[in-house]
Structure formats: structure tokens, C-alpha cells
Amino acid sequence: MGSGRWSTDVFDAAARYRAARGVSAFAYSDGGATAVHPSLDPYGVTRRESRDSDEHPESVAIAVLFDVTGSMRTVPRALQARLPELLGLLLRKGYVTHPQILFGAIGDATCDWAPLQIGQFESDNRMDDDLGRILLEGGGGGQKTESYELAMYFMARHTSIDCQERRGRRGYLFLIGDEMPYARVKAPEVRRLIGDEMVEDLPVEAIVAELTRKYDVYYILPHGSSYVGDHEVLGRWRRLLGQNVIQLDDLDAACETIALTVGLGEDAIDLGEGLDHLREYGSRSGASVSRALATIAADRAMVAVSAVPGDLGTGASGGIVRL
């Protein structure tokens, strides 16, 4: 997957068409669906692929998976409305020339109808179509854990991305949620929902180690969610992902936060430059993004300094070392 190019004009035309007919951008879910849309069903899927092509010779895989349980079910709606901001920053400011974006959703495999929904990596407006097919179930088990580990298992073992396989550059995976993963990837859930003949459970730490060989993984905990600021949730994710845990005090800044995180990871900008770009675009999210990314930006700056031989001002390759 991943052919074609994003068009804000096409996005705007689709939004006007829906508005004129009173149709939601999430018509599948709002129309009363009670099961995973067939195009997002992970069962039996060998691979979701981000591939190079003549059109996109240096693809970069970016995956965004939302927790859609409880209060988190509003997150996809907020992000869908701001897709142009995400793509605008990535493309027009040159953070990534050939992004291929996958959207998906996470629920609770112990009780939900749709505990895992995974789209395709897309370069054009089909990514908006995948967002619109997500079932916003709003369930969950109510015990401060959801099936993030199942989503991480799928992304580790059922995606194939050329940026990593051909060029040794990891993709990006953003998990947006407010709860913790279960302690283990459970074999019966994998067999039932993904179709792998898994025999034994797998500790979540093991699947994170496997996943982070393929992706830079970030966990975003947004304001307005049930466990915002919760020390147990934040502590658990920090033990798994280190500094890549982002507290976001404005949900509407999610797209800008993702874009600038990718820009930092690609060494295309520093945080100050990214904030200048937000002001240029008329975004009001600069303060929230600055607070959210301060730790990550500072960490990258320290890595850059540590790569400098003596006091010459550049590393051996003349650039910043990507984590």
C-alpha cells in the first residue's frame, strides 16, 4: 500500500459533501455498527506494508493507534478534523517527503466487540477513509488496563516497512491512550483476534523490545482522558518506553505534536523551528506542544552534544544522532 498523494482539496471536498448531507466522518460507527469493519480486521492479515515505489522512493512509516474505550473515544474525531495540519507540516515543511500513515484503534480483548482495528499504510486520502471506518466502541474493562500489548504484538510481527528493512531507519508508532497495557500478550487472544498459532503468553516487555527494533514508539496521554496525570499509568509506560512518554494538555494539539515529534526524529527541525512553523500556520497549539515535547527535545539535544568529538560542533557524520 502507500500509493498516491495527499490532497487537502480532496479532504475539504469530502467534508463539504458530508456536511451537505448530514453524514458523519465516522458514519460506520455512528450508523450503529457493532463489529470491526472488514478492511480494519486484523484476523488473518499477513502484513500491513509500507513500501517504496517510483512515486515514493523513500517511504517513512508512521502509525497512529488510539485507545477508543471510555473517554478516549473522542480522540479519533479530534484527529480526523485536523489531518490537514498533520500532513501540512510533514509535507510542506519537509519533515518527511514520503510519509505513509496507518491508523488503528485499541480496545479491551477481555470484553469489547472490537478490541483491535488496524488500517493500511497510506500516502493519500485513503488514510481519512480508514479513520472513518473505526468503530468508536467506548467500552473497556474499567480496570486501568486495555489491550495495548495486543496492538504492539500486531505491529511488531504483522507489519513490514521499507524504511527499516531497506535503509535501517525505524518507523514511528504513536499510541494515544490513558491506561496501561496488560502484563502479557495472551496466546488465546492472539489466536482468536489475529489468527497466529501462538502457544505461550509473552511478557509485554518482550514484545516492546521486539517492537522498538522496528519503530520509535511513543505513548501520548492527552488532557481530558480518565487517567490524565495518573502516576501509575505514566510510571508503567516510562518503564517500557523511557523518555518517549508524552503528556499533552490539549487534545486538539495531537496532530501538531505527532508532526513535530517526527520532525525531531528525522533531524529536520529542532523544537524552536517547529514552534515557529506552528505560528506560521496560525496554530494556537504551540504552548501545549512545547510543554509536551520539552523532555524529548532536550534529550535529543543531549544526544547530539554527546556525539560531538571534542568541541568541533558536529558529530562524525555532521548531524544529530537519531535514537
C-alpha positions in Angstrom: 0.0 0.0 0.0 1.0 3.7 0.1 0.4 4.9 -3.5 -1.0 8.3 -4.4 -0.6 11.7 -2.7 -2.5 13.5 0.0 -4.7 16.4 -1.2 -6.2 18.9 1.2 -8.6 19.9 -1.6 -10.0 16.4 -1.7 -10.2 16.3 2.1 -12.1 19.6 2.2 -14.5 18.5 -0.7 -15.3 15.3 1.2 -16.0 17.3 4.4 -18.4 19.6 2.5 -20.1 16.6 0.8 -20.7 15.0 4.2 -21.9 18.3 5.8 -24.4 18.9 3.0 -25.9 15.5 3.5 -25.7 15.4 7.3 -23.3 12.5 7.3 -20.7 12.0 10.0 -17.0 11.5 9.1 -17.4 8.3 11.3 -20.5 7.1 9.5 -19.7 3.4 10.1 -19.6 3.7 13.8 -22.3 6.4 14.1 -24.5 4.2 11.9 -24.8 1.6 14.6 -22.0 -0.9 13.7 -21.2 -3.5 16.3 -18.2 -5.2 14.7 -14.8 -4.4 13.2 -15.0 -3.0 9.7 -13.7 -5.8 7.3 -11.0 -3.5 6.0 -9.6 -3.0 9.5 -10.0 -6.6 10.8 -6.5 -7.9 11.8 -7.6 -11.5 11.7 -5.6 -13.5 9.1 -3.6 -10.4 7.9 -0.1 -11.4 7.0 1.3 -7.9 6.7 0.4 -4.3 6.7 3.1 -2.8 4.4 4.8 0.5 3.9 6.7 0.1 0.6 9.0 2.2 -1.5 7.9 2.9 -5.1 8.8 5.1 -8.1 6.3 7.6 -6.7 7.5 7.3 -3.1 11.2 6.1 -3.3 12.0 6.8 0.4 8.8 5.9 2.3 8.6 6.6 6.1 6.1 4.5 8.0 4.0 6.4 10.6 1.4 4.5 12.6 -1.1 6.1 15.0 -3.2 3.8 17.2 -5.9 5.2 19.5 -7.4 3.8 22.6 -11.2 4.1 21.8 -12.5 3.0 25.2 -14.3 5.3 27.7 -13.4 9.0 27.4 -10.8 8.2 24.7 -13.4 7.5 22.0 -13.4 11.3 21.2 -9.7 11.2 20.1 -10.1 9.9 16.5 -12.8 12.6 15.9 -10.4 15.3 17.0 -7.5 14.0 14.9 -9.6 13.4 11.8 -10.7 17.0 11.8 -7.0 18.1 11.9 -5.5 15.8 9.4 -4.6 18.7 7.1 -2.4 20.2 9.9 -0.6 16.9 10.3 0.0 16.4 6.6 0.7 20.0 6.0 3.6 20.1 8.5 5.1 16.8 7.4 5.0 17.6 3.7 5.1 21.4 3.2 7.9 21.9 5.7 9.8 18.9 4.5 9.8 16.9 7.8 9.1 13.8 5.7 8.9 13.8 1.9 7.1 10.4 1.6 5.1 9.7 4.7 2.9 6.6 4.7 0.4 6.7 7.6 -1.6 3.9 9.2 -4.5 4.5 11.6 -5.9 1.9 14.0 -7.8 1.5 17.3 -7.4 -0.3 20.6 -10.0 -1.7 22.9 -10.1 -4.4 25.5 -9.8 -8.0 24.3 -11.4 -9.3 27.5 -14.8 -7.6 26.8 -15.1 -5.5 23.7 -16.6 -6.3 20.3 -13.7 -4.5 18.5 -10.5 -4.8 20.6 -8.2 -4.3 17.7 -8.7 -2.4 14.4 -5.7 -1.9 12.0 -5.8 0.1 8.8 -3.3 0.3 5.9 -0.3 2.4 5.4 -1.5 5.1 3.0 0.1 8.2 1.3 -3.2 9.7 0.0 -6.7 10.4 1.2 -7.4 6.8 1.8 -6.0 7.3 5.3 -9.0 9.5 6.0 -11.2 6.7 4.8 -9.6 4.3 7.3 -10.2 6.7 10.1 -13.8 6.9 9.2 -14.2 3.1 9.4 -13.0 2.9 13.0 -15.7 1.6 15.4 -15.8 4.0 18.4 -17.0 1.4 20.8 -16.3 3.3 24.0 -16.2 0.1 26.1 -13.2 -1.1 28.0 -12.9 -3.2 31.2 -12.7 -0.4 33.7 -9.6 -1.6 35.5 -7.0 0.9 34.2 -5.7 -1.6 31.6 -6.5 -2.1 27.9 -5.1 -4.3 25.1 -2.2 -2.1 24.0 0.1 -5.2 24.2 -2.1 -6.9 21.6 -1.7 -3.9 19.2 2.1 -3.8 19.8 2.2 -7.6 19.0 0.5 -7.0 15.7 2.7 -4.0 14.8 5.9 -5.9 15.7 5.0 -9.1 13.8 2.5 -8.2 11.1 3.9 -5.0 9.6 6.7 -4.7 7.0 8.2 -1.3 6.4 10.9 -0.5 3.9 12.3 2.5 5.8 13.6 0.0 8.3 14.2 -3.1 6.1 15.9 -1.2 3.3 17.5 1.8 5.0 17.8 0.8 8.6 15.6 3.7 9.7 12.9 2.9 12.1 9.3 4.0 11.5 7.2 5.8 14.1 4.4 4.4 16.2 2.2 6.6 18.4 -0.1 5.1 21.0 -2.7 7.6 22.2 -4.4 6.4 25.4 -4.8 6.8 29.1 -4.4 3.3 30.6 -1.7 0.6 30.9 -1.1 -2.5 28.8 -1.8 -5.9 30.3 1.2 -7.6 31.6 1.3 -10.3 29.0 0.3 -10.9 25.3 -2.2 -13.7 25.8 -1.9 -16.6 23.4 -5.7 -17.3 23.3 -6.4 -13.6 22.4 -3.8 -13.7 19.6 -5.3 -16.9 18.2 -8.8 -15.5 18.3 -8.2 -12.0 17.1 -5.1 -12.2 14.8 -5.1 -15.9 13.9 -1.5 -16.8 14.9 -0.9 -20.2 16.4 0.7 -18.8 19.5 1.3 -21.4 22.2 2.6 -19.4 25.2 1.9 -16.0 26.6 4.5 -13.4 26.0 5.6 -10.7 28.6 4.8 -7.2 27.5 8.5 -6.2 28.0 9.5 -8.8 25.4 7.1 -7.5 22.7 8.1 -3.9 23.4 11.8 -4.9 22.9 10.8 -6.6 19.6 8.7 -3.7 18.5 11.3 -1.0 19.2 13.7 -2.6 16.8 11.2 -1.6 14.0 9.6 1.6 15.3 10.4 4.6 17.5 7.4 4.1 19.9 5.7 7.0 21.7 2.8 6.9 24.2 0.7 10.1 24.4 -1.6 10.7 27.3 -3.9 13.6 26.5 -5.8 16.0 28.7 -9.5 15.1 29.2 -8.9 11.4 29.5 -9.9 9.4 32.6 -6.4 8.9 33.9 -4.6 12.1 32.8 -1.6 12.6 35.1 -2.0 9.2 36.8 1.4 8.3 38.3 0.8 4.6 38.0 -0.1 4.8 34.3 2.8 7.2 33.5 5.3 5.1 35.5 4.3 1.9 33.7 4.8 3.4 30.3 8.0 5.1 31.3 9.5 1.8 32.4 8.6 0.4 29.0 9.4 3.4 26.7 11.7 5.6 28.7 11.5 9.3 27.7 9.1 8.6 24.9 6.0 9.3 27.1 4.2 12.5 26.2 1.7 14.3 28.4 -0.4 16.5 26.3 -2.6 19.2 27.9 -4.6 20.0 24.8 -6.2 17.2 22.8 -6.5 19.5 19.8 -2.7 19.6 19.6 -2.3 15.9 18.9 -1.6 16.3 15.2 0.9 19.1 15.7 2.6 17.0 18.5 2.9 14.0 16.2 4.2 16.1 13.3 6.9 17.8 15.4 7.9 14.6 17.0 8.5 13.1 13.6 10.3 16.3 12.5 12.6 16.0 15.5 13.2 12.3 14.9 14.1 12.9 11.3 16.5 15.7 12.3 14.5 18.0 10.0 13.9 20.6 12.8 14.7 21.5 16.4 11.8 22.3 18.7 12.2 26.0 18.2 12.0 25.7 14.5 8.9 23.5 14.8 7.2 26.0 17.1 7.9 28.7 14.5 6.2 26.6 11.9 3.1 26.3 14.1 3.0 30.1 14.5 3.4 30.5 10.7 0.4 28.1 10.2 -1.7 30.1 12.7 -1.8 27.2 15.1 -2.7 28.0 18.7 -1.2 24.8 20.0 2.4 26.0 20.3 2.5 26.3 24.1 0.9 22.8 24.6 3.3 21.2 22.0 6.3 23.0 23.6 5.4 21.6 27.1 4.7 18.1 25.7 7.9 17.8 23.7 10.3 19.6 26.0 11.8 16.4 27.5 12.2 14.7 24.2 13.7 17.7 22.5 16.2 18.2 25.4 17.1 14.5 25.3 17.8 14.7 21.6 19.9 17.8 22.1 22.0 16.0 24.7 22.5 13.1 22.3 23.7 15.5 19.6 26.2 17.1 22.0 27.4 13.7 23.2 28.1 12.8 19.5 30.4 15.8 19.1 34.1 14.9 19.1 35.9 17.4 21.3 34.3 20.8 20.8 34.2 20.8 17.0 30.4 21.4 16.9 29.4 18.4 14.8 29.4 14.7 15.0 31.4 12.4 12.8 28.7 12.4 10.2 28.0 16.1 10.7 24.5 15.6 12.1 22.4 14.6 15.0 22.3 11.0 16.1 18.8 9.6 15.9 17.8 7.4 18.9 
